[in-house]
Amino acid sequence: MVGPRIAILSNRNVVLVVDDDPGMLKGIKRLLREHGYDSVLFPSAEAFRNYGDFDAACCLILDINLNKESGIELRHRLTAAGISLPVIYITGNDNPAVRTAALASGCIAYLTKPFAARSLLEPIEKASTGLA
């Protein structure tokens, strides 16, 4: 049973991260690297828009409040384009309406900044093993 799990992890260990806070991108990248994940970082929805290599990605960490766009809107566009990647939302501005919209858009986790490393790693681990 260990063999197939290792194959899954080696094939889907890339985490896509979209956040307009350079410090948050740097911190998430470091955390992911420490736990065996590669990351592709995007400082904006615009930078992410032309990305197309979703096959190696296990999930997408998506800030809800991006400079010019909502992470929830970006998620809806991905879904409309037929891209069904597990999403972990992160936000520094939690409120009930945003939380409801995020959960309705389909996500495997909703985290309020600052969050514990473990609360981010657990849904990533589930996504990388196909359990999300």
N, C-alpha and C positions, 0 to 999 in steps of 0.2 A: 504493500500500500504506500510505502514511502516513495518509491520510484515515480509513480504518476504525479504525486503532489509536488515533487521537486521539478518535474517537467513543466507543470502548470506555473509554478512560481518563476521558473527561468524564462518562460515565454510571455508572461504577463506581469512583469514587475515594474512597468513604467507608470508613473502617476503624473497626470497633467495637472498643472496648477495655474489658475488665473486669479491674480490679485494685484491691485494697483498700489499696494504698499510694499516697497522694496525690502524693508526689514522683515516683513512677514514672509515674502518669497524666499529670502535668504535663510530664515529660521526653519521653514518647512523643508527646504532642500537639504539642509544639514540633518534634520531629524530623519528624513527619508533615507538618506545615504547611510546613516548610522544603523538603520534597520534593513539594509539590503535592497532598497528600492532606488531605481533611477527616476529622475524627474525631468520634465520639460516645463519650463516656466514661461509665463506670459504676463506682461505688466498691464495688459488691457484686453478688453473684448476684441478690439480691432486687431491686435497682434495675434490673437487666437483664431480669428476668422478664417485665415487661409491655411490653417493646419489641417492635414488630412490623414495622418498615419495613426488611426485609432486602433489598429489590430493588436499592437503590442501593449496598449494601455489597459490597466486593470480598472482605473477609475479616474474621475475628474474632481479635483478640489476647486470649488468655485465660490469666490467672494460674491456676496449678494449686492453690495453697494460699490460698483465700479464707477470710475470717473464719469463716463458719459452714458452708461448703460446699466441695466439691472442684470445681475447674474441669473435671475429667474427667467428673464426674457431670453437670454442667451441659451439657457436650457431648453426653452420651448422651441427655439430655432433648430437646435440640434435634433430634437425629437421629430420635428417636421421634416428634417432632412434624412430621417431614417437612422440616425445615430443613437443607439441605445446603450450608452455608457453609464455605469453607476455614478451618481453624483453625491458628493459630500459638500454641503453648503457651510460656509463660515461667514460670520457677520460680527461687526462691532456695534451694530444698532438693532438690537433685538426688539421686536414688538409683536403683539399677537397677530396683526394682519399680515405682516411679512412672514412670520412663522407658518401661518395657515397656507399662504400662497406657495411657500417653499415646499411644504409637505405635500400639497396638492399636485405640484409639478413632478413629484416622484423623486425621492432622494433616499439614500441609505443612512444619512446622518445629517443633523443640523446642529452646528456648534457655534456658541457665542464666544467671541474673543474677549479676554484671553481664555484659552482652553488647555486642558491637560494633554500632554503628549499621548498618553494612553487612549484618550477619547478620540483622537484622530487615527491612531494606529489600528485600533480594533476594527473599524469598518473597512479600512484599507486591506487588512489581512483577510477579511471575509470576501472582499471583492476579488482579491488576487487568487483565491482558491475557488472561486466560482460560487461561493455561498451567499453572496449578496443579492 
